[in-house]
Amino acid sequence: MALYALIGYPLSHSLSFRINNAILNELGDFYIPFETQEGMLNRVVEALRVLSRGFNVTIPYKKSILVYLDEVSEEVRMIGAANAVKVFEDRLLGYNTDYQAIKKLSKDLQGSSALIYGAGGAASASAYALFSLGFKKFYIFNRTRDRAEALAKRISLWGAKAEVVEGPVRADVFVNATPLGMYYDDSQLLSFFRKGGYSSTIDLAYSLNGTNLQKASKVYVSGLDILIEQAALSIEIWKGIAVDREKMRSVLREGKG
């Protein structure tokens, strides 16, 4: 029996426990939440170093987790954020399965430019996924300008063009890299989106019935698909096994877990 976990705050709306336990429980393992308030991260991480075989990291700790990691993958170095950690011989190894999932699910999106709404770890992972798929121009919108400027600087180091914007601009793909539409009111997000004329959407927020942003989009990559894919990739890193994505999805359809 092995313990796996999710750390972040808040976690009350998360579906991660259901989809991860759909796979891990059959192996005799367990996946549990550690709702981690500000100031508790160090204690939780060090406890999981001892007690667990791995854990996921979500809002707001995808960037701040890096100082605790002993080794990181190439994509984590490029993105500056991690969402999956493997515990191996008392060492914490960091990965970014958000990036891997978004890249896989977005490969058919057309265009070369993207508007990134948000500037956290998920925003950086989304931008790097699109950059890896050939996107060359990024516009960054965030309510805190210095965070947007930091992301723009990171993107420019990859060799792409990045610009901080104060409102909607024309781009091929709109990326919602915030919890708006999941935890919080999404009216401002929808107004922004409708003014931009975007041809397709990547929405990292998720809902079992689809978010309002997805319903307003003609072509989109859903946050639920990203959630399932990044979870499956995390388990594959932890366990070294192939994971059935449809089993994860069926748990949500059937209301199990």
Secondary structure, 3 states (H helix, E strand, C coil): CCEEEEEECCCCCCCHHHHHHHHHHHHCCEEEEEECCCCCHHHHHHHHHHHCCEEEECCCCCCHHHHHCCEECHHHHHHCCCCEEEEECCEEEEECHHHHHHHHHCCCCCCCEEEEECCCHHHHHHHHHHHHCCCCEEEEECCCHHHHHHHHHHHHHHCCEEEECCCCCCCCEEEECCCECCCECCHHHHHHHHHHCCCEEEECCCCCCCCHHHHHCCCEECHHHHHHHHHHHHHHHHHCCCCCHHHHHHHHHHCCC
